[in-house]
Amino acid sequence: MPVPSAADFDRLQRLVAIADPNQRNTRPVEEVFTGREIATIPVGTAADVAAAVDSARKAQVAWAARPVKEGARIIERFREL
């Protein structure tokens, strides 16, 4: 498996469920075989987890309100990607 690239970590950072990741302490991510630092990530808190769960619950309500055919189209598109 190749080492994740900087672009991979940039993409993942946009998905982080922390409202203000650039204002947080960070922690290094090290390549497992060499110990070389390949990225840094924001350190989350219990409040971040609670906010992420709340957001997921709200998204689930919206998802459940979609017609089944629409949800199936979205899942199929995800599979294609």
Distance bins in CASP14 RR format, pairs under 12 A and 6 or more apart:
PFRMAT RR
TARGET T0000
AUTHOR 0000-0000-0000
RMODE 2
METHOD distances of the structure
MODEL  1
1 8 0 0 0 0 0 1 0 0 0 0 0
1 31 0 0 0 0 0 1 0 0 0 0 0
1 32 0 0 0 0 1 0 0 0 0 0 0
1 33 0 0 0 0 0 1 0 0 0 0 0
2 8 0 0 0 0 1 0 0 0 0 0 0
2 31 0 0 0 0 0 1 0 0 0 0 0
2 33 0 0 0 0 0 1 0 0 0 0 0
2 38 0 0 0 0 0 1 0 0 0 0 0
3 9 0 0 0 0 0 1 0 0 0 0 0
3 29 0 0 0 0 0 1 0 0 0 0 0
3 30 0 0 0 0 0 1 0 0 0 0 0
3 31 1 0 1 0 0 0 0 0 0 0 0
3 32 0 0 0 0 1 0 0 0 0 0 0
3 33 0 0 0 0 1 0 0 0 0 0 0
3 34 0 0 0 0 1 0 0 0 0 0 0
3 35 0 0 0 0 0 1 0 0 0 0 0
3 36 0 0 0 0 1 0 0 0 0 0 0
3 37 0 0 0 0 0 1 0 0 0 0 0
3 38 1 0 0 1 0 0 0 0 0 0 0
3 39 0 0 0 0 0 1 0 0 0 0 0
4 10 0 0 0 0 0 1 0 0 0 0 0
4 11 0 0 0 0 1 0 0 0 0 0 0
4 12 0 0 0 0 1 0 0 0 0 0 0
4 13 0 0 0 0 0 1 0 0 0 0 0
4 29 0 0 0 0 1 0 0 0 0 0 0
4 30 0 0 0 0 0 1 0 0 0 0 0
4 31 0 0 0 0 1 0 0 0 0 0 0
4 32 0 0 0 0 0 1 0 0 0 0 0
4 38 1 0 0 1 0 0 0 0 0 0 0
4 39 1 0 0 1 0 0 0 0 0 0 0
4 41 0 0 0 0 0 1 0 0 0 0 0
5 11 0 0 0 0 1 0 0 0 0 0 0
5 12 0 0 0 0 0 1 0 0 0 0 0
5 31 0 0 0 0 0 1 0 0 0 0 0
5 38 0 0 0 0 1 0 0 0 0 0 0
5 39 0 0 0 0 1 0 0 0 0 0 0
6 12 0 0 0 0 0 1 0 0 0 0 0
6 13 0 0 0 0 0 1 0 0 0 0 0
6 29 0 0 0 0 0 1 0 0 0 0 0
6 37 0 0 0 0 0 1 0 0 0 0 0
6 38 0 0 0 0 1 0 0 0 0 0 0
6 39 1 0 0 1 0 0 0 0 0 0 0
6 40 0 0 0 0 0 1 0 0 0 0 0
7 13 0 0 0 0 0 1 0 0 0 0 0
7 14 0 0 0 0 0 1 0 0 0 0 0
7 38 0 0 0 0 0 1 0 0 0 0 0
7 39 0 0 0 0 0 1 0 0 0 0 0
8 14 0 0 0 0 0 1 0 0 0 0 0
8 15 0 0 0 0 0 1 0 0 0 0 0
8 29 0 0 0 0 0 1 0 0 0 0 0
8 38 0 0 0 0 1 0 0 0 0 0 0
8 39 0 0 0 0 1 0 0 0 0 0 0
9 15 0 0 0 0 0 1 0 0 0 0 0
9 16 0 0 0 0 0 1 0 0 0 0 0
9 21 0 0 0 0 0 1 0 0 0 0 0
9 26 0 0 0 0 0 1 0 0 0 0 0
9 28 0 0 0 0 0 1 0 0 0 0 0
9 29 1 0 0 1 0 0 0 0 0 0 0
9 37 0 0 0 0 0 1 0 0 0 0 0
9 38 1 0 0 1 0 0 0 0 0 0 0
9 39 1 0 1 0 0 0 0 0 0 0 0
9 40 0 0 0 0 1 0 0 0 0 0 0
9 41 1 0 0 1 0 0 0 0 0 0 0
9 42 0 0 0 0 0 1 0 0 0 0 0
10 16 0 0 0 0 0 1 0 0 0 0 0
10 21 0 0 0 0 0 1 0 0 0 0 0
10 39 0 0 0 0 1 0 0 0 0 0 0
10 40 0 0 0 0 0 1 0 0 0 0 0
10 41 0 0 0 0 0 1 0 0 0 0 0
11 39 0 0 0 0 0 1 0 0 0 0 0
12 18 0 0 0 0 0 1 0 0 0 0 0
12 21 0 0 0 0 0 1 0 0 0 0 0
12 29 0 0 0 0 1 0 0 0 0 0 0
12 38 0 0 0 0 0 1 0 0 0 0 0
12 39 0 0 0 0 1 0 0 0 0 0 0
12 40 0 0 0 0 0 1 0 0 0 0 0
12 41 0 0 0 0 1 0 0 0 0 0 0
12 42 0 0 0 0 0 1 0 0 0 0 0
13 21 1 0 0 1 0 0 0 0 0 0 0
13 22 0 0 0 0 1 0 0 0 0 0 0
13 24 0 0 0 0 0 1 0 0 0 0 0
13 26 0 0 0 0 0 1 0 0 0 0 0
13 29 0 0 0 0 0 1 0 0 0 0 0
13 39 0 0 0 0 1 0 0 0 0 0 0
13 40 0 0 0 0 1 0 0 0 0 0 0
13 41 1 0 0 1 0 0 0 0 0 0 0
13 42 1 0 0 1 0 0 0 0 0 0 0
14 21 0 0 0 0 1 0 0 0 0 0 0
14 22 0 0 0 0 0 1 0 0 0 0 0
15 21 0 0 0 0 0 1 0 0 0 0 0
15 41 0 0 0 0 0 1 0 0 0 0 0
15 42 0 0 0 0 0 1 0 0 0 0 0
15 52 0 0 0 0 0 1 0 0 0 0 0
16 22 0 0 0 0 0 1 0 0 0 0 0
16 24 0 0 0 0 1 0 0 0 0 0 0
16 26 0 0 0 0 0 1 0 0 0 0 0
16 41 1 0 0 1 0 0 0 0 0 0 0
16 42 1 0 0 1 0 0 0 0 0 0 0
16 43 0 0 0 0 0 1 0 0 0 0 0
16 44 0 0 0 0 1 0 0 0 0 0 0
16 48 0 0 0 0 1 0 0 0 0 0 0
16 51 0 0 0 0 0 1 0 0 0 0 0
16 52 0 0 0 0 1 0 0 0 0 0 0
17 42 0 0 0 0 0 1 0 0 0 0 0
17 44 0 0 0 0 1 0 0 0 0 0 0
17 45 0 0 0 0 0 1 0 0 0 0 0
17 47 0 0 0 0 0 1 0 0 0 0 0
17 48 1 0 0 1 0 0 0 0 0 0 0
17 49 0 0 0 0 1 0 0 0 0 0 0
17 50 0 0 0 0 0 1 0 0 0 0 0
17 51 1 0 0 1 0 0 0 0 0 0 0
17 52 1 1 0 0 0 0 0 0 0 0 0
17 53 0 0 0 0 1 0 0 0 0 0 0
17 54 0 0 0 0 0 1 0 0 0 0 0
17 55 1 0 0 1 0 0 0 0 0 0 0
17 56 0 0 0 0 1 0 0 0 0 0 0
17 59 0 0 0 0 0 1 0 0 0 0 0
18 24 1 0 0 1 0 0 0 0 0 0 0
18 25 0 0 0 0 0 1 0 0 0 0 0
18 26 0 0 0 0 0 1 0 0 0 0 0
18 41 0 0 0 0 1 0 0 0 0 0 0
18 42 1 0 1 0 0 0 0 0 0 0 0
18 43 0 0 0 0 1 0 0 0 0 0 0
18 44 1 0 1 0 0 0 0 0 0 0 0
18 45 0 0 0 0 1 0 0 0 0 0 0
18 47 0 0 0 0 1 0 0 0 0 0 0
18 48 1 0 1 0 0 0 0 0 0 0 0
18 49 0 0 0 0 1 0 0 0 0 0 0
18 50 0 0 0 0 0 1 0 0 0 0 0
18 51 0 0 0 0 1 0 0 0 0 0 0
18 52 0 0 0 0 1 0 0 0 0 0 0
18 55 0 0 0 0 0 1 0 0 0 0 0
19 42 0 0 0 0 0 1 0 0 0 0 0
19 44 0 0 0 0 0 1 0 0 0 0 0
19 45 0 0 0 0 0 1 0 0 0 0 0
19 47 0 0 0 0 1 0 0 0 0 0 0
19 48 1 0 0 1 0 0 0 0 0 0 0
19 50 0 0 0 0 0 1 0 0 0 0 0
19 51 1 0 0 1 0 0 0 0 0 0 0
19 52 0 0 0 0 1 0 0 0 0 0 0
19 54 0 0 0 0 0 1 0 0 0 0 0
19 55 0 0 0 0 1 0 0 0 0 0 0
20 42 0 0 0 0 1 0 0 0 0 0 0
20 43 0 0 0 0 0 1 0 0 0 0 0
20 44 0 0 0 0 0 1 0 0 0 0 0
20 45 0 0 0 0 0 1 0 0 0 0 0
20 47 0 0 0 0 0 1 0 0 0 0 0
20 48 0 0 0 0 1 0 0 0 0 0 0
20 51 0 0 0 0 0 1 0 0 0 0 0
21 27 0 0 0 0 0 1 0 0 0 0 0
21 40 0 0 0 0 0 1 0 0 0 0 0
21 41 0 0 0 0 1 0 0 0 0 0 0
21 42 1 1 0 0 0 0 0 0 0 0 0
21 43 0 0 0 0 1 0 0 0 0 0 0
21 44 0 0 0 0 1 0 0 0 0 0 0
21 45 0 0 0 0 0 1 0 0 0 0 0
21 48 0 0 0 0 1 0 0 0 0 0 0
22 40 0 0 0 0 0 1 0 0 0 0 0
22 41 0 0 0 0 0 1 0 0 0 0 0
22 42 1 0 0 1 0 0 0 0 0 0 0
23 42 0 0 0 0 1 0 0 0 0 0 0
23 43 0 0 0 0 0 1 0 0 0 0 0
23 44 0 0 0 0 0 1 0 0 0 0 0
23 45 0 0 0 0 0 1 0 0 0 0 0
23 48 0 0 0 0 0 1 0 0 0 0 0
24 40 0 0 0 0 0 1 0 0 0 0 0
24 41 0 0 0 0 1 0 0 0 0 0 0
24 42 1 1 0 0 0 0 0 0 0 0 0
24 43 1 0 1 0 0 0 0 0 0 0 0
24 44 1 0 0 1 0 0 0 0 0 0 0
24 45 0 0 0 0 1 0 0 0 0 0 0
24 47 0 0 0 0 0 1 0 0 0 0 0
24 48 0 0 0 0 1 0 0 0 0 0 0
25 40 0 0 0 0 1 0 0 0 0 0 0
25 41 0 0 0 0 0 1 0 0 0 0 0
25 42 1 0 0 1 0 0 0 0 0 0 0
25 43 1 0 1 0 0 0 0 0 0 0 0
25 44 0 0 0 0 1 0 0 0 0 0 0
25 45 0 0 0 0 0 1 0 0 0 0 0
26 37 0 0 0 0 0 1 0 0 0 0 0
26 39 0 0 0 0 1 0 0 0 0 0 0
26 40 1 0 1 0 0 0 0 0 0 0 0
26 41 1 0 0 1 0 0 0 0 0 0 0
26 42 1 0 1 0 0 0 0 0 0 0 0
26 43 1 0 0 1 0 0 0 0 0 0 0
26 44 0 0 0 0 0 1 0 0 0 0 0
27 37 0 0 0 0 0 1 0 0 0 0 0
27 39 0 0 0 0 1 0 0 0 0 0 0
27 40 1 0 0 1 0 0 0 0 0 0 0
27 41 1 0 1 0 0 0 0 0 0 0 0
27 42 1 0 0 1 0 0 0 0 0 0 0
27 43 1 0 1 0 0 0 0 0 0 0 0
27 44 0 0 0 0 1 0 0 0 0 0 0
28 35 0 0 0 0 1 0 0 0 0 0 0
28 36 0 0 0 0 1 0 0 0 0 0 0
28 37 1 0 1 0 0 0 0 0 0 0 0
28 38 0 0 0 0 1 0 0 0 0 0 0
28 39 1 0 0 1 0 0 0 0 0 0 0
28 40 1 0 1 0 0 0 0 0 0 0 0
28 41 0 0 0 0 1 0 0 0 0 0 0
28 42 0 0 0 0 0 1 0 0 0 0 0
28 43 0 0 0 0 0 1 0 0 0 0 0
29 35 0 0 0 0 1 0 0 0 0 0 0
29 36 0 0 0 0 0 1 0 0 0 0 0
29 37 1 0 0 1 0 0 0 0 0 0 0
29 38 1 0 1 0 0 0 0 0 0 0 0
29 39 1 0 1 0 0 0 0 0 0 0 0
29 40 1 0 0 1 0 0 0 0 0 0 0
29 41 1 0 1 0 0 0 0 0 0 0 0
29 42 0 0 0 0 0 1 0 0 0 0 0
29 43 0 0 0 0 0 1 0 0 0 0 0
30 36 1 0 0 1 0 0 0 0 0 0 0
30 37 1 0 1 0 0 0 0 0 0 0 0
30 38 1 0 0 1 0 0 0 0 0 0 0
30 39 0 0 0 0 1 0 0 0 0 0 0
30 40 0 0 0 0 0 1 0 0 0 0 0
30 41 0 0 0 0 0 1 0 0 0 0 0
31 37 1 0 0 1 0 0 0 0 0 0 0
31 38 1 0 1 0 0 0 0 0 0 0 0
31 39 0 0 0 0 1 0 0 0 0 0 0
32 38 0 0 0 0 1 0 0 0 0 0 0
42 48 0 0 0 0 1 0 0 0 0 0 0
44 50 0 0 0 0 0 1 0 0 0 0 0
44 51 0 0 0 0 0 1 0 0 0 0 0
44 52 0 0 0 0 1 0 0 0 0 0 0
45 51 0 0 0 0 1 0 0 0 0 0 0
45 52 0 0 0 0 0 1 0 0 0 0 0
46 52 0 0 0 0 0 1 0 0 0 0 0
46 53 0 0 0 0 0 1 0 0 0 0 0
47 53 0 0 0 0 0 1 0 0 0 0 0
47 54 0 0 0 0 0 1 0 0 0 0 0
48 54 0 0 0 0 0 1 0 0 0 0 0
48 55 0 0 0 0 0 1 0 0 0 0 0
49 55 0 0 0 0 0 1 0 0 0 0 0
49 56 0 0 0 0 0 1 0 0 0 0 0
50 56 0 0 0 0 0 1 0 0 0 0 0
50 57 0 0 0 0 0 1 0 0 0 0 0
51 57 0 0 0 0 0 1 0 0 0 0 0
51 58 0 0 0 0 0 1 0 0 0 0 0
52 58 0 0 0 0 0 1 0 0 0 0 0
52 59 0 0 0 0 0 1 0 0 0 0 0
53 59 0 0 0 0 0 1 0 0 0 0 0
53 60 0 0 0 0 0 1 0 0 0 0 0
54 60 0 0 0 0 0 1 0 0 0 0 0
54 61 0 0 0 0 0 1 0 0 0 0 0
55 61 0 0 0 0 0 1 0 0 0 0 0
55 62 0 0 0 0 0 1 0 0 0 0 0
56 62 0 0 0 0 0 1 0 0 0 0 0
56 63 0 0 0 0 1 0 0 0 0 0 0
57 63 0 0 0 0 0 1 0 0 0 0 0
57 64 0 0 0 0 0 1 0 0 0 0 0
58 64 0 0 0 0 0 1 0 0 0 0 0
58 65 0 0 0 0 0 1 0 0 0 0 0
59 65 0 0 0 0 0 1 0 0 0 0 0
59 66 0 0 0 0 0 1 0 0 0 0 0
60 66 0 0 0 0 0 1 0 0 0 0 0
62 70 0 0 0 0 0 1 0 0 0 0 0
62 71 0 0 0 0 0 1 0 0 0 0 0
62 74 0 0 0 0 0 1 0 0 0 0 0
63 70 0 0 0 0 1 0 0 0 0 0 0
63 71 1 0 0 1 0 0 0 0 0 0 0
63 74 0 0 0 0 1 0 0 0 0 0 0
63 75 0 0 0 0 0 1 0 0 0 0 0
64 70 0 0 0 0 0 1 0 0 0 0 0
64 71 0 0 0 0 0 1 0 0 0 0 0
65 71 0 0 0 0 0 1 0 0 0 0 0
66 72 0 0 0 0 1 0 0 0 0 0 0
66 73 0 0 0 0 1 0 0 0 0 0 0
66 74 1 0 0 1 0 0 0 0 0 0 0
66 75 0 0 0 0 0 1 0 0 0 0 0
67 73 0 0 0 0 1 0 0 0 0 0 0
67 74 0 0 0 0 0 1 0 0 0 0 0
68 74 0 0 0 0 0 1 0 0 0 0 0
68 75 0 0 0 0 0 1 0 0 0 0 0
69 75 0 0 0 0 0 1 0 0 0 0 0
69 76 0 0 0 0 0 1 0 0 0 0 0
70 76 0 0 0 0 0 1 0 0 0 0 0
70 77 0 0 0 0 0 1 0 0 0 0 0
71 77 0 0 0 0 1 0 0 0 0 0 0
71 78 0 0 0 0 1 0 0 0 0 0 0
71 79 0 0 0 0 0 1 0 0 0 0 0
72 78 0 0 0 0 0 1 0 0 0 0 0
72 79 0 0 0 0 0 1 0 0 0 0 0
73 79 0 0 0 0 0 1 0 0 0 0 0
73 80 0 0 0 0 0 1 0 0 0 0 0
74 80 0 0 0 0 0 1 0 0 0 0 0
74 81 0 0 0 0 0 1 0 0 0 0 0
75 81 0 0 0 0 0 1 0 0 0 0 0
END
